[in-house]
Amino acid sequence: TRPTTHWETSVGARAFCGFQDCFSRLRSMDPVRIAVVGAGVVGLSTAMCVSKLVPRCSITVISDKFSPDTTSDVAAGMLIPHVYPNTPIPTLKQWFRETFDHLFAIANSAEAEDAGVHLVSGWQIFQSIPAEEVPFWADVVLGFRKMTKAELKKFPQHVFGHAFTTLKCESPAYLPWLEKRLKGSGVLILTRRIGDLWELHPSFDVVVNCSGLGSRQLAQDSEMFPVRGQVLNVRAPWVKHFIRDGSGLTYIYPGTSNVILGGTRQQGDWNLSPDAEISRGIFSRCCALEPSLQGACDIREKVGLRPFRPAGVRLQTEFLAQDGRRLPVVHHYGHGSGGISVHWGTALEAARLVSECVQAPRTPTPKSNL
Ligand SMILES: Cc1cc2nc3c(=O)[nH]c(=O)nc-3n(C[C@H](O)[C@H](O)[C@H](O)COP(=O)(O)OP(=O)(O)OC[C@H]3O[C@@H](n4cnc5c(N)ncnc54)[C@H](O)[C@@H]3O)c2cc1C
């Protein structure tokens, strides 16, 4: 288990008695104090982008859970973007491209294994020809093409498919890797549950809210709800190609040591316990696509709650105010089913919003309307 980071050890404060006593008040030449709430893929990547984009700041990541206990750790980690209803396709494509480029560089470096990022090739298959034969992300992934008749022979129930190479980003390795790099660049990491973002005033000058589903409470965003996902983590080292049914409901994603079999999308279901009947269904659907999986062993069930927001990712600055004092909060949450695929692109955008807050901290900005 992770040792709780105490303020007295990390910043030399007297005794731990809440945020108020931890830091001296902002002086004009002091670095800007930035708190990032959340340590899933969104929080850690945001902290990293802020550290690169915002000069002279001190960053603290505060979260009640860290890897391997976040939703991000359950993700299959495939870079295949999901459409968000209110996000224009060019914006979504930019987020995906920035994420792909960032991870591609890692996959091409000596860090690839530690970071859990690697290329993977395979097929996305359809039982009828999709409305969009060539998806908007086709020129971001590598070697995108329609499947040949010979390839389709492997899937007798399917009539059409895409073949391409994309990236797989395995959070149980990627999150600790990010955390290590953050610590190495002086970022403080604190295990703590936040009940209300205003708790962070006046200890911090800017707060970035990357609390995923926690934003239901922290941002009073009642539109946030879980989309439950159950997957199986199995050993089947002979499976080298990914296979994804076009609906996105059945998938086989080989990784560095295991293969992830999925899945489910259960809206509004908060149950984190695996359901044996669902597991049997996943296994039989995946075996129908890849019969050799009958020989898979070490089957482990995992459940995660996707942080879903009907309007899509919220990237927005809000100014909390009490008694004439105010606290800029950059909201960055609501990545639903596709957070791994776009995290670096949205983190860069969040870091730009933080940079605006730092440059013009006293400029009045209208309150957000959720
Ligand atoms: C089964 C499954 C498969 C998936 N597969 C893919 C995939 O292949 N590709 C893809 O792109 N995406 C995939 N996803 C989606 C992806 O996992 C999410 O979009 C992404 O992980 C969201 O990241 P996040 O950091 O916003 O949330 P989280 O990982 O949930 O992180 C939220 C953080 O906030 C902290 N927090 C919350 N409330 C508080 C509080 N009050 N105080 C302090 N800390 C708080 C939490 O402890 C946590 O650290 C999948 C998801 C599931 C469940």
The ligand as a Gaussian input file, in Angstrom:
#p B3LYP/6-31G(d) Opt

LIG

0 1
 C      -13.334000      -1.669000     -18.928000
 C      -12.805000      -0.367000     -19.476000
 C      -12.072000      -0.375000     -20.652000
 C      -11.600000       0.826000     -21.189000
 N      -10.841000       0.773000     -22.324000
 C      -10.371000       1.922000     -22.864000
 C       -9.568000       1.883000     -24.036000
 O       -9.238000       0.809000     -24.565000
 N       -9.160000       3.053000     -24.577000
 C       -9.492000       4.253000     -24.009000
 O       -9.112000       5.283000     -24.568000
 N      -10.216000       4.319000     -22.872000
 C      -10.674000       3.189000     -22.288000
 N      -11.426000       3.241000     -21.142000
 C      -11.813000       4.555000     -20.592000
 C      -10.745000       5.141000     -19.667000
 O      -10.446000       4.203000     -18.671000
 C      -11.254000       6.435000     -19.009000
 O      -11.741000       7.329000     -19.983000
 C      -10.109000       7.119000     -18.255000
 O       -9.441000       6.183000     -17.451000
 C      -10.608000       8.263000     -17.387000
 O       -9.508000       8.741000     -16.673000
 P       -9.652000       9.757000     -15.459000
 O       -8.276000      10.069000     -14.998000
 O      -10.565000      10.879000     -15.834000
 O      -10.462000       8.938000     -14.334000
 P       -9.935000       7.978000     -13.177000
 O       -8.959000       7.010000     -13.658000
 O      -11.187000       7.454000     -12.530000
 O       -9.206000       8.957000     -12.170000
 C       -9.914000       9.835000     -11.313000
 C       -8.995000      10.180000     -10.157000
 O       -9.649000      11.146000      -9.318000
 C       -9.523000      10.748000      -7.961000
 N      -10.625000      11.324000      -7.210000
 C      -11.957000      11.254000      -7.488000
 N      -12.664000      11.923000      -6.557000
 C      -11.757000      12.421000      -5.670000
 C      -11.875000      13.202000      -4.462000
 N      -13.052000      13.600000      -3.998000
 N      -10.737000      13.541000      -3.806000
 C       -9.528000      13.138000      -4.263000
 N       -9.364000      12.402000      -5.388000
 C      -10.471000      12.054000      -6.075000
 C       -9.563000       9.217000      -8.039000
 O       -9.039000       8.622000      -6.874000
 C       -8.692000       8.973000      -9.260000
 O       -7.337000       9.002000      -8.904000
 C      -11.881000       2.062000     -20.547000
 C      -12.583000       2.047000     -19.344000
 C      -13.031000       0.865000     -18.797000
 C      -13.764000       0.882000     -17.486000

